Amino acid sequence: MKNHFSNQQALEMLNEETLASPDLGNWGIATKDSMTSGFQWFHDNATLLQVLQFALPFIEQDSSDIEDLQSKMEEYESAFQAATLNDDFTQLIDAFNKSFSVDIEVIWIGSFDELLRKKSNFANFVREEFHGSTKTITQRQLKEFKEILNSDVCFLGMYTG
């Protein structure tokens, strides 16, 4: 299997590449599992895509069932290539979740700027949870908004798309 990572290697890559705040990286991913939800930030979308391709699929996977993992990865690799070729994050989220959502679900991929002012369903949801409105985050609200995104964001568990 190409690029097979152990759980430990995947966690190391994720920890190495993940930034603590949107101040440090403009590209993010929001995930949820049965216990937690939150954002992870990256310097650029290329790094984010590397993590989605080589690390995140191996987090909390049962590596003792190599055949099952290989089957999931082959299906995901094909869909991943098509999604990145088309620069389609929705397709990429669907591909990841179809293959791996038992353990972790990707609910958003995008830029910090999108969360501040764009009209996507997810950005509207986050702003609505933050200040009760889908209006753009103002400069005055920016510090508090970033603090919310850096905390354990419990409201992400309520997002249904």
Beta strands, then each sheet from edge to edge (+ up, - down):
strand 1: 27-32
strand 2: 37-42
strand 3: 105-111
sheet 1: 2+ 1- 3+
end
